[in-house]
Amino acid sequence: MSQMKVWGWTNPATAVVRNESIGFTVSEITVSNITDGVQYYWNSSMADASYIQVDTGAYTAANGFTPLAQSTAVGATISGFTNANPGVITVNDTATFGFATGDTVKVAEVADDLTGTLSLNNTFTVASVTATTITLVENTTVTAYSVWVSGGIVTRVSDTDGTAIPIENLAIGGITLGTTVVGTDADIMVAVVHGENVVV
């Protein structure tokens, strides 16, 4: 059996493109307009934005279905790492990845200036967290630490109790529904999506 998700919506009067986060890579989708009985179909062997209108068999190359994919998101993207007492990491988002006070985190893929004997690509302990910053317990002003230049990701290694945090890919897996296949004028719509991977 493949991955599957079913959901419905009532579309507003004007057709508006919908980006749906499914949680897996979409291999096929069928959208049924319950109001007028029309069905739209797409699978991954078809061109992006295309669809087939099931009742007529007509193929259309625009305003249909386009897969959304972001291959990897296992940690927050670093946009700054301040050498301070304590060190502060600026990231795109802390909530998605669940960073919390007391966590052990791993910093990887940072380009630093190599002036110190310790790289910022290291393991640290979290002192506090805001929406976009992770303040560390460690003092990174000591000359042993190199200076951040660019890039990097930060991931959780363990929580405050030392329990290991499994690596999870939190990347987007979903689909864009174009204006033809979303319905209009308060149409009631239902989508059935299947994924690429088998569920055991």
Secondary structure, 3 states (H helix, E strand, C coil): CEEEEEEEEECCCCCCCEEEECCCCEEEEEEEECCCCCEEEEECCCCCCEEEECCCCEEEEEEEEEEEECCCCCCEEEEEEECCCCCEEEECCCCCCCCCCCCEEEEECCEECCCCCECCCCEEEEEEECCCEEEECCCCCCCCECCEEECCEEEEEECCCCCECCCCCCCCEEEEECCCCCCCCCCEEEEEEEEEEECC
